[in-house]
Amino acid sequence: RLAEDAPARRSQGTDDLEPFAQALIEGLSASPKAMSPKWFYDAAGSRLFEDITRLPEYYPTRQEAALLAEVSPRLAEAMGEDAVLVEFGSGASEKTEVLLDAAPGVAAYVPIDISETALEEAAVRIRTLYPRLDVRPMAGDFLHPAALPEGLPSGCRVGFFPGSTIGNLDPEEARAFLKDARAMLGEGSLFILGVDLVKDPAVLIAAYDDSAGVTAAFNLNLLERANVEADADFDPSAFHHQALWNADEARIEMHLRARRDQVVEVSGRRFKFREGETLHTENSRKFTPDRVTALAESAGWRVRDLYVGPEPSVALVLLGA
Ligand code: AVJ
């Protein structure tokens, strides 16, 4: 092949890089430096998140599971017969079982997840556990889902978005997501939304900065991932995990704070960190009942029921279209 035929290599562009490396370069070029928390979940990060959900300080998963078990008979009644349950970001579909056990009227289940392996494993397990359920997995980004598959049962469409994942979205993204979900599910649909509630900042901070250091490892794993997948040379020991409560924005923020001045290389680009400078890796928004109601209404839903569990409390909100 003649040298002249070789495609010109643009030194600035990142089009030739994987999406994660592109996002990392974009995030490190921004000021302040920031990344979307969706990049936490490589294989190691997903395992670390599973460990987080079992920590004594991390109450959201436990509290939501208990609340869901308590209110699922009421949710089942609202869903009625021949319902279609559509779960956004279904992962291992673990919480779904609590709902399915209480709701024999659900005739079809549509899990949506970006991880095709997680989706397939979950579909196999759910089909085995509920042989009469029509399981129709959809691979893709739950923030931008495709249309529902054809030929679904005729009952109520019910969106399911537990785990307070909506807290990762900024207010405008969250509104757009709920509005798109309403358009996808249609007139007469329902939506079950799980959110974490504002509470004593000490309880919140402990949940995101546990004494065993699992959340720190989860946060720092982003740098290990960068080294493996984005040809970066981060020294993870040159950063430390920080969780802080931003009262104005009602959110927990996670950061990776540089312990000293340093230069990091990512796929041939160099980025400077000053001592104390952070890479902002996650927002986890916390709601009040009024705030989540206003969010849902701004997206065209109305609140039919709002269930608040015991402290440390989370909420499940039943929305109607
Ligand atoms: C999976 C987004 C709900 O915000 O609590 C846990 C992720 N980050 N510990 C959360 C997380 C640090 C979690 N969500």
Residues whose N, C-alpha, C, O or C-beta is under 5 A from the ligand:
A	BS01	AVJ	I52 G163 S164 T165 N168 A207 S284
